[in-house]
Amino acid sequence: MEKLAGNAVKFAKLDSQAETIRNDLEFQQAIIDATGLQRTMQYFSELTPDVRRFNHHLGVVYTDRKGDAERCVVKLFESLRNGDLATAHEIWHAKFAKALERYLSLIADHDSDGEPHQRRSAGRSSKPLRPEIGRPSERRAGGRGRPLYGV
């Protein structure tokens, strides 16, 4: 976990968020695995691919990755290492509560098939526009990706 916590700050400085996301999911899985709770470990490992698909499908863009790495990952690791479970619980809970809030706001802006809601004006086709294709940063610049702060 210590290596993953250190990598969080290092990867946050990269242009691409891919390594940050991969490292964060590995870090979370390492915490869950350390509990030894088999059922929880199984559920969490089954949900991780869904989280990846969700992030990719909605074009999630993480902002302030360095701050999040320091506040969430490094502080969470330090709390666990020092046996400060109350602080670790606060950090873990806040991290997931913020993620849930942001994800729900993204879902609200998409139809059930994952396409962004389109505003239709009189005289325009009712067919949805084709979503832009490209890296998350390109999609955001084109209006499809939405920033997901501090997850």
Secondary structure, DSSP 8 states (H G I E B T S, - for coil): -HHHHHHHHHHHTSS-SHHHHHHHHHHHHHHHHHHT-HHHHHHHHHHHHHHHHHHHHHT-EEE-HHHHIIIIIIHHHHHHHTT-HHHHHHHHHHHHHHHHHHHHHHHHTB-TTS-B-----TTS-SS------S-HHHHHHTT---EEET-
